[in-house]
Amino acid sequence: MLHSVSTIELLYWDGCPSHPEALCDLRAALNELGHPELQVALVEIATEEQATEYAFVGSPTLRVDGVDPLPSPEGEPPSLTCRIYRLRDGRYSPTPDPADLRDALRRLLPRSAQEA
């Protein structure tokens, strides 16, 4: 039986300007994967205490039912910082590689009616 996704979150720190682009990429991926109905909750992390509480390793961070689909390296400390992602071509980016994001979401989201 397929589970339904209860929460998709975009955690961000206002000190990093990349979260609007990450949100746009996330919504595009959800649409492409047949899940345009899924809502994204924006969660602002404003203090080091919140960063620790949320195990926030940088802005932007995505979570699907509490799971980071593109986890950071082990041992990355929680912090109010900008997150860096590695693109498939080896370059660094302030947002996830769109193809990596789609692949990760395919693993975590239930299949849509379009894919069935």
C-alpha positions, 0 to 999 in steps of 0.5 A: 500500500502506498503511503501519502506524504504528510509534509514537504518542507523547505527550511531556510535562513533569511541570510541566504538568498537562494531559497526562492529559487529552491522553492521554484525548483521544488514546485517544478519537480512536484508538477513534473512528477504528477504531484502539483497538489502537494503543498510546501511549508516554508519554515524559517530558521532564525536562531542557532537554537532553532538550527540545532532543534531542526538539525538544520545544516544550511539554507535551503534544506528540503524535507519530505516527511522529515527526511532530507532527500539530498542529505548533507555529509555525515557530521555536518553541524547544525548552523545558520549558514548557506548550504552548498550542493554539488551539481551532476557536472561537478560544479557547486550550487546554492540549490540542488541539481534539478535532476538529483531533486527529481530522482530523490522525490521519485524515491520518497513520493508515492506514485501519482495516478499519471505514473501508475 
